[in-house]
Each structure stands twice: as C-alpha cells, then as structure tokens.
Amino acid sequence: MSLFDVLVLIRGAGDLGSGVAYRLFKAGFPVVMTELASPLMVRTTVSYGSAVPYGSVVVEGITAHRATLDEVPARLAEDTIPVLVDPAGETIRRLRPPVVVDARLAKTKLDTTIHDAPLVIALGPGFVAGVDCHAVVETNRGHALGRVIWQGSAEPDTGVPASVNGRGPERVLRAPKSGELVQVANIGDFVKQGEVIARVDDVPIRAAFDGTLRGLLDTPAQVTEGIKIGDLDPRAKREHCFTISDKSLAIGGGVVEAVLSAPQIRRLLQRAFIADLDA
C-alpha cells in the first residue's frame, strides 16, 4: 500500500470542492465526490458536480462521471472521478474512506463529524478543528487563504464577497424573488452594465457593471429570493470562466498539505506496509 492508495471522499462538488479534487487527483490520490440530486453550483464549467445533471464532465483535463456506489471501483480504475448523489452521507458509511473532506461551504456545521474517518477536513467557517473535524482549511481571501488549522476555526463569515478589481457585493448575482430562473446570457459572455443576464419569472437580472459572466445556475430552475444565482467578473478574462480559480487551487493545496502531514494517515500507511511485509 502506498500513500496514493488513500481514498479521499469529498462532500460537495462545486467549484471549491472541485479545486480540492483537482489538486488531490493530480497528486495521485483516488477521489470520490458526492453532491445533491439538484446541485446549486453557479460555476458549472469548473465543477465536477456538473456530472450529476449531464452524466459526465471534463474540467482541466480530468473527467468526472455520475456513478452509483457499485460503479465506484470501475470509475476509479478508469482514472476518473466518480460523483455520487448522496445528500444523506451514506457513501461514508459504505466506503469507509480514510479521508473525508467537507467542501460544501455551508458556513455552519452540518452532519459531518470528527468520527467519520481517521482524517476529517473541513473548508471554511462553521467547524472547530479538534472538535468537529481534525483540520480546517481557511477559505477567506487574504494572507491566510489555504492555511491549515489544527486547533480552532477559520475566520468568521463576513457575508460580504471579497473585492476583485474594486468590485465586491455587486459581483454576486442574486434572485430578486422566488420563482423560475431562466438564463439569457451564457457563461463566458462579456456583458455591459445594465444588460439582462437572466430573469426570474418576469423580473430581469441586470449586470451591475461591465464584465464577464463567470457563473450562472443551470436553468430553468426554481430559486428562492436572495439565493446566489451567478457571478460577474470585472477582470473580463473569458479564460477564467473555464479554469479552476486561484482561490480554489490555494484551498486545494491546503487540503493536500493536511493529508500529507496528518499523523493518523501516516500511521495507517505504516500499519498497511508492515502487514504487506508479514504477508
């Protein structure tokens, strides 16, 4: 058994979880991801969770397939990422992975516990390392982004998106009301200030500034008032819409560091190596 035989289960296959999966996969770890039956990710072009509605997706050369538990071994053998619909966490109980990463970014503790695996890693606020999980990786932009926390919590949720090129909260597109969201512009489109990007029923959602539409919920979809439905990028670089972000890669690097440095994973591998020698 080698370090790269350690299975990592990632709960949440949106853009940040996909950045984690990408880093781990590139480092040689087998990765399994779980998602909701109707994912609410807005950066669909860089999310392995897009395999749920479409069957498969390729992000930066790595293929993910929607799969069942029984199909996991075959998908891993193909050197791809299986994505399972599993809102209740049954995959953890069935697969018993040595590493679990909660990448759902709910910003509050859900059902992941420190007892789910020998190493449990959580992204962002809502978890206390040493209590709810073994390690937390900082997700807030700034000096600490991607750092691994072994005791304590990530920075609290500010509720305010970080500024990019001087644009903050207005970067995030939110549903003005509850209803059916219908897409007008496409991810990767350059839109001008005031241009209609989407509609909820008969209410238009307009661009607050000139920029590139980096993310938008797959539509048609039923949304609730205030939910995030899209992301406008003032840097206006179309290629950013189809590549994993700097933030996601930094967080992914933190997860790889946590896995490689965790003593419980080292002990697991040492025991397996000794067992192989004795066999």
N, C-alpha and C positions, 0 to 999 in steps of 0.2 A: 504494500500500500504506500502511495506517495502523497505528498501534500495536495497534489492536484486531483486526487480521488475524493476529496472532501466536498460533498454535495452542499450547495447553498440554496436555500429556499427564500425567495424574495416575495414578500406580500405587497402587492401594488406594482403595476407595470406601466405607470405613467412616465413622464419624461425624466424625473429624478431617479425613480427606480430603474429606468432603462439605462441611465448613465452608470449606475452601480452594476447592473448586469453586464454592460459592455466592458467595464474595467475588469470585472472578475473573469468573464469569458476569455478576454484577451490574455489574462494571466494564467489560463489553463484550468480554471475551476469549472466543474459541471454546474449549471444553473437551471433551476426550475422557478417559474414565476406564477403568481396567482392574481386573479382580477375578478371584478364584478361581472355579472352577465351583461349589464349595460354600462360600460365604462364612461366616466365623465371627464376623461382627459381632454385637454384642449390642444396640446402639441402632438397631434395624432401622427404626424410624419416622422417623429423621432421617438415613438413609444412602442415598445414591443407588445403592449396591451392591445394595439390595433389588430393583432392576430385574432382576438376574440370575435369581432364582427366580420372580419374578412378572411379568416381561416389561416392566413399566413401573412408575414410582413418581413421586409428586409430593411434594417437600419444600419447604415455604415458597414455593409458587407456581412452582417450577421443575421441569419434567418431565425425567426421565431414562428412556431406553429401552435395553433389551438390544439389542445390534447386532452385526453382523459388520463386518469391515474394509470390505467393499464397500458397506455401508449407511451408513458414517460421513458421507460428503458430504451425503446426503439428510437425515440426522438433524440435522446442523449447520445445514442450510438451513431446517429447521423451527424453529430457535431452541430446540433441546433438547440434552440431554447424552447422547451415546452411551456406553454401558457395555459393554465387550468382555470376554469371558472369555479371559484371556491370562496364564497362570501363567509362561510361558517368556519373555515380553518381546518377542514377535515384532512387536507393534504399533509399537514404537520403530523397528525396522529397516524396516518398511514405510512408516510415515507420515513419518519423519524430522522430528519436531517441533522447533521452535527452543527449546522449554522443556519439561523433564521434571521432575516433582515426585515424589519417592518419599515417599508418605504411608502406607506400610504399617506403620510403627511397630513394626518387628521388634526394635528396640533393639540391633541388631547389623547389620553390613554384609552385604547380600545380593548381588545381581547387578547393581545399579545402579552405573555408573561415571561419572567426570567426562567421559568421551568420548562419552556417549550423546547429547548435544545441546550447542548453543552455551551454554545455561544449564541447569545441573542443580542442583536444590534438594532438600534432604533435611530431613525433620522429625525432631527429637529426637536422642537419643544413638545412637552406632554409626557415625557418619560424621565425617570430618575435613574441614572446609571448606578448599579449596585443594589437597586430595589426592584425596579420594573424590568430591567434588562441588564446585561453586563456592560455594554458600552453604548454611548450616544455619539452621533456624528453631527457636528454643527452645520446647519443649513442656511444660516443668515449671512448675507453678503457682508464682506468686510474682512478684517485681519484674521478672524478665527474660522472662516469658512473652510470646511473639510477637516477640521481638527477632531481628534478622537478624545472623548471624555469618559474616563473610567469611574469617576465619582462625581455625582451631581448631575446638573441638567444643562441643556442647550440654552442659548439666550431666549427670553420670552418672546412670544409672537407679538409683534408691534401692530399687526393689522394693516400696515402701510407698505406697499411694494417699494423695494429699493429703487433709487433714482438711476435711470440709464439715460445718458445724454441730456440730463436735466428734466427728464420726464418720469414721474412717479406714479401716483394712483391712476392717472389718466391712461396709462399703458394697458390697464386691465379693463376688458370689456365685460360688462355685467348685464344680466337680463333686467330690463326695465319693469317687467311684470311677469306674472306666471302665464304660461301658455305654450304654444308650439313655436319653436325656433326654426327658422328657415334661412339657409345660407344664401347670400347674394354674391359676395366676393369669395375668392379661393385663397387658401394658404399659399404664401409666396407672392401674392399680388401686391403691387405698390398702390396705395390708396391716398387720396388727397383729403385734407381736412374738410369735414362735412359730408364726405361721400358715404353712402349707405353700405354697410358691411353685411348686415343681416337684419332680419325682422323677427319680432316675437308677436305672433298674430299680425295685427296691422300697425304695430309700433316699430319704426325704424331704429336701428342702432347705427350711429354715425361715427366716423373717425374723428377723434379729438384733435389730431394733428396729422401732418404728412408722415407716412411711414410704411413699413412692410407688415402685412398681416402674417404674424408668425404662428398663431394658433387659433383654432376655432373648433368648437364641438361639432362632431358629425351630425348632420341634420337630414331629415326632420327629427326633432327631439322635443320631448316635453321638459320644460325647465320651470324652475320656481324663481320668483322675484329675488334679485340680488345675487344669484349664483354666477360664478365666473364662467363666461362662455367663450372668451377669446383673449388674445394678447397681441398688441400692436407694438412694433419695434421701431423706435425713431432712428436707429442706425441705418435702416433701409438697405440692408445687405441680404439679398434673396437667398444666398447660400446658407445663411444662418437658420433658415426655416427648415432645412433638410439635414442638418448636422447636430449632433449632441452638443449641448451648451457647455461653456466653461464652468458654470456652476455645477452642473450635473457631473462632469468629469472630476471636479475637485472633491465632491462628496463621495463619488465612487472610489477615488484614491484613498479617502479616509477609511472606507469600509475594507478595502484590501489591506491597509495597514493594520486595522483592528483584527482581521482574521489571521494575518501572518504573525502577529505579536501576542495573540491570546494564549496563555499557558495551558488552558484546558484543551485547545486544539493540538498543541504540541504533545501533550500527554497522550491524547487519543492516538496520534500517529505513532508515538513511541511504542505504545502497547500493541498496536497492529503490526509494527515492524518486528517486535520481539516474537509475537505469535507466528509470523511468517517464518522466522528463523527456526522456531521449535517444531514447525510442521514437518 
